Amino acid sequence: MSGFSAALCCHVERAREWGQAEVRPAGLEADRNGAPLSADHPYFARFIAWRRAHPLPAEDDAMPEGHAVRMAVLNEENAYWDRGMGVAAPGPGLPTPLVVAMGTPEQRERFLAPFRTASTPRWAAFALTEPGGGSDTSAFRARAIRTDRGYLLNGSKCFIGNAARADWVLVQANLDPDKGRAGQRAFFVERGTPGMTGIKIENKMGLRAYESVSFILEHCEVPRENLLGGEQPARGSRSGAYGETMGALNTTRVGVAASAVGLARCAYDETLSFARRSGAISSARVRDRLADMRRKLRAAWLMTLRAAWKADRKIPNVVDASMAKVFAAETAHELATTGMDIIGLEAGAGECLVEKLFRDAKALNIVEGTGQIQRIIIARNLVGLPR
Amino acid sequence: MISFALTDEQNQVRDTLTAFAENELAPRARSADQARGAPAELLDTAWSLGFTGLSIPEGCGGGGARRSHLTGALMLEALGYGCAGLAGAALSSMLFVNPLIDLGSEEQKLRYLPAFCGETRCAASLALHEAASGVDLAGMATRAERSGTGWIMTGAKRLVPMGEGANHLLVLARASHAPGLAGIRAFIVGTDAAGVTITPERGTIGLTALGFARVEFAGVRLEGDAVLGGGDGADIRPLLASLRIGGAALATGLARAVTDFAIPYAKQRVAFGEPIARKQSIAFMLADMHIECDAMRWMVWKAAAEADAGRDATRASVLARNYVNRHAFKIADDGLQIFGGHGYIRDLPLEMWLRNMRMLTIHDAIAAA
């Protein structure tokens, strides 16, 4: 890691030590079991202790890099050791920025504070995707209806990370369908709330270290104070929860891009190490393919860092984030594929790490908007097509 | 003159196996993938169709049909459409039988082939791949050395399809110092011979229904006539061409299954107010999948026709294999991509198809060299 501040490099070094000692073995264990580690697995307790000893860099830390660049650098390093375990990490996770930005002070206290003091692992989840609409975030059909006590939720959600073990799930649903997507709001659904049913943990091709959960909301009633931001959004200038959610997705896209780069770097390192060990490096064709892998890896990383850098400077980065996301995801897929080609038989049979990376990488061009959606976003912005 | 017409017999074979693939293989594909093996009753049913013995000479008790690579390719494409892993499992004995028909001595045919003409399933396979040889088949480390009137075989083979249940294996090994493939011969080895150890492969990405095994040969003694073709042994290049054609046909069938599965979904799945099939990014993907399925099939047929005409099919088979490897993999990958998250979970066959294709292309990359 070069070109970053000593303070950030120190965080990366801690993540590397932890990744090598704990995250990689835990990720392999989960993959071979074909299921996430159970919530009471000792790994998670060790994670909590480690995180407490090595907290993430905070906004006010003396560090020249902005928040987005810091997170990109750390995401990249974490995904190098195991992308799935990164998603499975205990904590409020994905919904955190939404709760921080839009939650009432009471909600921030009620839903986020328990994570700060927890001595046992806890999770939260964010439920946006629905079976009928993955990348098309405006087509969601989940509905919320006002009742005397709160809100009645109906709909179904799928591919929701950590949702089966979460203390609460922040569920996106439309409170005012007449307003179209502007009617979308988010609701805290706490674990055990009646009406949250059909919870199913999906059996995936890869990224098997974290739960991807589908569930159904059937007349699921939550109290009035569980509407994120309260009855009237706190700040009137907002277009509503939909715009806020999309803003958050721009940030997570850079995060996925950084993870894809980490995964790709791992595929590159493993392949290079195999080529040296086996003598395949003496082949000019293998060296050429490794050089090509390295070029793409570098390009993907620079593109990701630029999208993060723009975010830190409040420069619009929608195109940069989408470019980085699709390029990095496809680079990860390609590097894992090429790596398997070079490693050959041992990659197909032999519990090879690159084989796992191949299965993991395929998801990255799907989650947070497929490669096709990213291209639509990029193209629309370039040529100014109507939305 | 060029013809794309099939004979009545070939049409009949294809129709039978298409139905078999649809009714018997496809419904069992996922469970076999998870069980990492093919159910015995399915293998028995496949055996009862009688295809293994179809081209075995009548003098050996077989059907006596003309041995045809094109018919073989039709069979593999039809079965691969249902499930590439189970297709390979159902036909794995042919990896032993066909080279004997093509290259075996009369004595070898009479000695080994009658067992494959009966009603009871007889399992045999081919041991080709090695860990170290990578893409360089000529660099294989397994060797057979002359010892008195016989041979002694030493080495280890990987990814032997249906290796665990096989009674006989055809094993490729370096038999002389002749350079490259010219020094490689195929040997008939009974799995009950002293020094043969068979263990299942672990951590295979796909085609797990094929029950891949590792086979080790620790100084296994073979008789002098164990070398395929007898005497100094037959040139194995026609055998390799035949394997490339078969592997490419299997991948073509799998690619066609992906394409046919993706089209109705793309028509029905709505995003941004219209079926995704109306989005050019998806529509062009589907069109390319369709184009390549056709192109792959004709490349395979061309190579099969060369072999059936008695010409050297090395070049045509390498072209077909290489082309199919690249495009069939992309089709499986794009197929999953069209389904998005639904393709990534194991409720649908897309992710299994991509894993199977990845295994096929790794397997094939080695044999295509």
Interface residues (C-beta under 8 A of the other chain):
Chain A: T129 P131 G132 G133 G134 S135 D136 S138 A139 C158 F159 E202 N203 K204 M205 G206 S212 S278 A280 H333 T337 M340 D341 G344 L345 E346 A347 G348 A349 G350 E351 C352 E355 F358 R359 K362 A363 N365 I366 V367 T370 G371 Q372 R375 I376
Chain B: H129 E130 A131 A132 G134 V135 R158 L159 E201 R202 G203 T204 I205 G206 F212 V270 A271 F272 G273 K279 S281 I282 F329 D333 L336 Q337 G340 G341 H342 G343 Y344 I345 R346 D347 E351 L354 R355 R358 M359 T361 I362 H363 A365 I366
